[in-house]
Amino acid sequence: MSSPQWIGRYRVERRLGTGAFGVVWLAHDDRLQAPVAIKVMAENWAYRLDIRERFLSEARLLRRAASDGLVQVFDIGEHSEDRPYFVMEYADRGTLEDRLAAGPLPVAEALRLTAAATRGVAALHRAGAVHRDIKPSNVLVATAPDGGERVLVADLGLAKSLAQASGLTLTVGSAGYAAPEQLDQSDGIDARADVYSLGALLHHLLTGAVPGPPGKIVPPDRLRPGLAPAVRRAVLRALESDRERRWPTAEAFALELERLAGQADSDP
C-alpha cells in the first residue's frame, strides 16, 4: 500500500505499522497542530461487512471505555474506496516491544509498566469487554503532560464483550500470551484470560523471554536470579492454568503490582 498524502483532513507523514485488519499512519492535525495516529482498514477487507463492523467496533469500544490507560479516539471517517478509519492519540515513545529490544527491564520499571497496562485493561473490563490479545506490541507509551510516561493499551481488534466471550469457540490470541482457555474454549473465556496475558507480559519484561505454553512456564526467577519471591509469586499466580487460582480481577493484580513496584523503588 502506497503512502497517502492525506487521510481526511489529516496530513500523513509515515507508516507506523500494519496489523491483520488495518494500517496505522502517523499524521498531523494542522488545525490543532498536533500529531495523531490513524488506523485505516486494509484494502483487502474493505468489502467484508463483518470485518468492517469489527474494525468500527474497536473505535467505539475505545471511546466508550474512555480511560487514561487506553488509547483515546478523536475522530472517525472514511478514506478512499469506502475504507473506514479512526484517529487516535499518538504514542511518541513506542511500544513495550521496543523497550524489550535492549533486553529485560529493571524490576521496578517492569512492575510499574505492567501495573499501568493492567489499569487500562481493568477499564476495558468495566466497559464490559475482554481484550484477548495483550502483548508487548499492543502496549504503547506516550509522553505525559508533566514529562513522565503514560502507558496505553491499544489494538482492540480482537476484543469481545464479556457476554459474547462466554460462548466463544474461535481460538484467538498470541502464542505465549494466550490463556489456556483461549486455546480450548469449551468453557468460554472471561476477564481472567486477560489477567493471564498480563502475567505473561510481566514475565517477558522481567526475563526478556516470551513465556512458554500454559503449564510449562519457566518460573521468572530461574531466568532472572535474585528476583524477589513476592514478584515471582505474583507472576506465577497470574499465569495459573486454572483460572480459579489466578488473580480474580485485573484490578486486584494491578494493586499487587503497584505495591511491589513501591517496594522495588525503595530497595537499595
C-alpha positions in Angstrom: 0.0 0.0 0.0 1.5 3.3 -1.1 1.6 6.2 1.4 -1.4 8.6 1.0 -0.7 12.3 1.3 -3.9 13.0 3.2 -6.5 11.0 5.2 -9.5 13.2 5.6 -8.1 16.5 6.9 -5.0 14.9 8.3 -1.6 15.2 6.6 0.1 11.8 6.5 3.8 11.7 7.5 4.8 8.0 7.6 3.6 4.4 8.2 3.7 3.3 11.9 2.7 -0.3 11.5 0.5 -2.9 9.8 -1.9 -5.3 11.5 -4.3 -8.0 10.5 -7.1 -5.7 9.5 -5.5 -2.3 9.0 -2.6 0.0 8.6 -1.6 2.7 11.1 -0.2 6.0 9.9 1.5 8.9 11.7 -0.3 12.0 10.6 -0.5 15.7 11.6 -3.6 17.6 12.6 -2.8 21.0 11.1 -5.8 22.6 12.8 -4.8 21.5 16.3 -1.1 21.5 15.5 -0.7 18.0 16.9 0.5 14.6 15.8 -2.1 11.8 15.6 -2.2 8.1 14.7 -4.7 7.0 12.1 -5.8 3.4 11.6 -7.2 2.7 8.1 -8.9 -0.5 7.3 -6.9 -2.7 4.9 -8.0 -2.7 1.3 -8.5 -6.5 1.1 -11.1 -6.4 3.9 -13.0 -3.3 2.6 -16.0 -5.3 1.3 -16.3 -7.7 4.2 -19.2 -6.2 6.2 -18.4 -8.4 9.3 -14.7 -7.3 9.3 -15.8 -3.7 8.7 -18.1 -3.8 11.7 -15.3 -5.4 13.9 -13.0 -2.5 12.8 -15.5 0.1 13.7 -16.3 -1.6 17.0 -12.7 -1.2 18.1 -13.1 2.6 17.8 -16.4 2.6 19.6 -15.1 0.5 22.4 -12.0 2.7 22.9 -14.3 5.7 23.0 -16.8 4.1 25.4 -14.2 2.9 27.9 -12.6 6.4 28.0 -9.7 5.6 30.3 -6.2 7.2 30.7 -4.9 3.7 30.2 -6.4 3.1 26.8 -5.6 4.8 23.5 -8.1 7.7 23.0 -10.1 8.0 19.8 -10.7 11.6 18.5 -12.4 11.1 15.1 -13.8 8.6 12.6 -14.3 8.8 8.9 -14.0 7.1 5.5 -10.9 7.0 3.2 -10.7 6.0 -0.4 -12.8 3.0 -1.6 -15.1 3.3 1.4 -12.4 2.2 3.8 -13.2 3.4 7.4 -10.5 4.9 9.6 -10.3 6.3 13.1 -8.0 8.9 14.5 -6.2 8.2 17.8 -3.7 9.9 20.0 -0.1 9.2 19.0 2.2 7.3 21.4 5.5 9.0 20.8 7.6 6.7 23.0 6.8 3.5 21.1 5.7 0.1 22.5 6.9 -2.2 25.2 8.2 -4.4 22.4 10.5 -1.6 21.5 11.7 -1.4 25.2 12.5 -5.2 25.1 14.9 -4.8 22.2 17.6 -3.9 24.7 16.8 -6.9 27.0 14.9 -7.3 30.3 13.8 -4.2 32.1 14.7 -3.1 35.6 12.3 -4.8 38.0 10.7 -1.6 39.3 10.1 -0.4 35.7 8.7 -3.7 34.6 6.3 -3.7 37.6 5.3 -0.1 37.0 4.6 -0.5 33.3 2.6 -3.7 33.8 0.6 -2.2 36.6 -0.3 0.7 34.4 -1.3 -1.6 31.5 -3.3 -3.6 33.9 -5.2 -0.5 35.0 -6.1 0.1 31.3 -7.3 -3.4 30.9 -9.4 -3.1 34.1 -11.1 -0.1 32.5 -11.9 -2.2 29.4 -13.4 -4.9 31.7 -15.5 -2.3 33.4 -16.8 -1.3 29.9 -17.9 -4.9 29.5 -15.2 -6.2 27.2 -12.2 -8.6 27.2 -9.1 -7.7 25.1 -7.9 -11.2 24.2 -4.6 -10.2 22.6 -2.4 -8.4 25.2 1.3 -8.5 24.3 4.2 -6.0 24.3 3.5 -4.7 20.8 -0.1 -3.8 21.9 1.0 -1.7 24.9 2.1 1.8 23.9 4.0 4.5 25.8 3.3 8.3 25.4 4.8 11.4 27.0 2.5 12.7 29.7 1.9 16.4 30.2 4.3 16.5 33.2 7.0 14.9 31.1 6.5 11.5 32.6 5.1 8.5 30.8 1.6 7.3 30.1 1.0 3.6 29.3 -1.7 2.9 26.8 -3.3 -0.4 25.9 -4.1 -0.5 22.2 -5.3 -2.8 19.3 -8.7 -3.9 20.4 -9.3 -5.6 17.1 -9.9 -9.0 18.8 -11.8 -7.6 21.8 -15.2 -9.0 22.6 -18.0 -8.2 25.0 -17.8 -10.3 28.1 -21.3 -11.7 27.4 -20.2 -12.8 23.9 -16.8 -14.1 25.2 -18.5 -16.6 27.5 -19.7 -18.5 24.4 -16.7 -18.1 22.0 -15.3 -21.1 20.2 -12.8 -19.5 17.9 -9.2 -19.7 19.0 -7.5 -16.2 19.1 -4.6 -14.6 20.9 -0.8 -14.7 20.5 1.5 -17.7 21.4 3.0 -17.3 24.8 0.4 -14.8 25.9 -3.0 -16.5 25.3 -4.6 -18.2 28.3 -5.2 -21.9 28.1 -9.0 -21.3 27.9 -8.4 -19.3 24.7 -6.8 -22.3 23.2 -9.6 -24.7 24.3 -12.7 -22.6 24.6 -15.1 -25.4 25.7 -15.9 -23.4 28.8 -15.7 -19.9 27.2 -13.5 -17.1 28.5 -13.8 -14.2 30.8 -11.7 -11.3 32.1 -9.3 -13.7 33.8 -8.0 -14.6 30.3 -6.6 -11.0 30.2 -5.1 -11.4 33.6 -3.1 -14.4 32.3 -1.9 -12.3 29.3 -0.8 -9.5 31.7 1.1 -12.0 33.7 2.8 -13.2 30.5 3.6 -9.6 29.7 5.3 -9.1 33.1 7.2 -12.3 32.7 8.5 -11.2 29.4 9.5 -7.7 30.7 11.4 -9.3 33.6 13.2 -12.1 31.8 13.4 -10.9 28.2 11.8 -14.2 27.0 8.3 -15.0 25.8 6.7 -17.4 28.3 6.3 -21.0 27.3 3.0 -22.7 26.8 0.5 -22.9 29.6 1.6 -25.4 32.3 5.2 -25.4 31.0 6.3 -21.9 32.0 9.7 -21.5 33.5 9.5 -19.5 36.8 10.9 -16.0 36.2 13.5 -16.2 39.0 15.2 -19.1 37.1 15.8 -16.8 34.2 16.5 -13.8 36.4 18.2 -15.0 39.6 17.7 -12.8 42.6 14.1 -11.8 41.7 12.1 -11.1 44.9 10.0 -14.1 45.9 6.9 -11.9 46.1 7.4 -10.8 42.5 7.8 -14.5 41.5 4.5 -15.4 43.3 2.6 -12.5 41.7 3.7 -13.5 38.2 3.0 -17.2 38.6 -0.4 -16.6 40.2 -1.4 -14.6 37.1 -0.1 -17.5 34.9 -2.0 -20.3 36.6 -3.5 -22.7 34.1 -6.6 -23.0 36.3 -8.2 -19.6 36.1 -9.9 -20.1 39.5 -6.4 -19.8 41.0 -5.4 -16.6 39.2 -5.8 -13.1 40.5 -9.6 -12.7 40.4 -9.6 -9.4 38.6 -7.2 -7.1 36.7 -7.8 -4.6 39.5 -6.6 -7.0 42.1 -3.5 -7.8 40.1 -2.8 -4.1 39.5 -2.9 -3.3 43.2 -0.4 -6.0 44.0 1.9 -4.8 41.2 1.8 -1.3 42.5 2.6 -2.5 46.0 5.6 -4.5 44.7 6.8 -1.6 42.5 6.8 0.7 45.6 8.9 -1.9 47.4 11.3 -2.2 44.4 11.8 1.5 44.2 12.7 1.7 47.9 15.2 -1.2 47.7 18.9 -0.1 47.9 
